[in-house]
Amino acid sequence: MKLLVSHASPYARKCRITAIEKGIEGIEEVHVNPVDEPEKLNHINPLGKIPCLIYGEGKTLFDSPVICAYFDSIGDGPQLMAESGPKHWAMRRHEAMIDGILDSALGLVHEFRKPPEKHYDMWINRWGCAIDRSLSQLNNELDQIQGEISTAQIGLGAAIGYLNFRLSKKHWLEPYPELSAWYEEFSNRPSMRQTEPQ
Ligand SMILES: N[C@@H](CCC(=O)N[C@@H](CS)C(=O)NCC(=O)O)C(=O)O
């Protein structure tokens, strides 16, 4: 199997953490810059985004939730997503919220790469508020997330890691001491340490 990644991509990190937690070995990580190397990517994912997985006889998957679900289905490690029922939908909801934090964070990162006079303050404010509201809600719902390792925990670890890595001027977790304590402990897992963005 080949996983197309970049070292800093939080979406790719979710997949890499999941693979480690599921005990899946032999994944070749291929580093791709989606903007500069479209020839390596666009025939696999027409959206031109990483992560992408190539498995079996040239079969491909993309979008991190899909790749994580595939790894969950083939690995020997603990089940990461409840298979059905209310727990499944509650976790899918958390997964969507956490992926949305990443989408907003990426929007901010791209915006801050522009010269200040080109910043679009309305979007900066909108994305920042979306992240804050989601972190607040996840903090309030931490009792549903804590416990056994899960898809939600992995996504949350990758998302907070990304905020700390790329948007560290703001102390995102300061208002949320419980979430902060959870992250401190979770980030000590070998899967988190092995996938730290450089
Ligand atoms: N929804 C996708 C988002 C993936 C994504 O946005 N990846 C970024 C890298 S962190 C990318 O490839 N961006 C290139 C682009 O947007 O053209 C997922 O969950 O995998």
The ligand as a Gaussian input file, in Angstrom:
#p B3LYP/6-31G(d) Opt

LIG

0 1
 N      -11.316000      16.598000       2.935000
 C       -9.979000      16.242000       2.618000
 C       -9.080000      17.473000       2.736000
 C       -7.646000      17.196000       2.268000
 C       -6.841000      18.480000       2.074000
 O       -7.378000      19.601000       2.020000
 N       -5.522000      18.303000       1.961000
 C       -4.660000      19.439000       1.689000
 C       -3.299000      19.224000       2.341000
 S       -3.402000      19.424000       4.085000
 C       -4.403000      19.513000       0.203000
 O       -4.070000      18.526000      -0.403000
 N       -4.557000      20.711000      -0.379000
 C       -4.314000      20.956000      -1.759000
 C       -5.440000      21.713000      -2.417000
 O       -6.406000      22.083000      -1.704000
 O       -5.369000      21.931000      -3.607000
 C       -9.526000      15.098000       3.545000
 O      -10.108000      14.933000       4.626000
 O       -8.643000      14.313000       3.157000

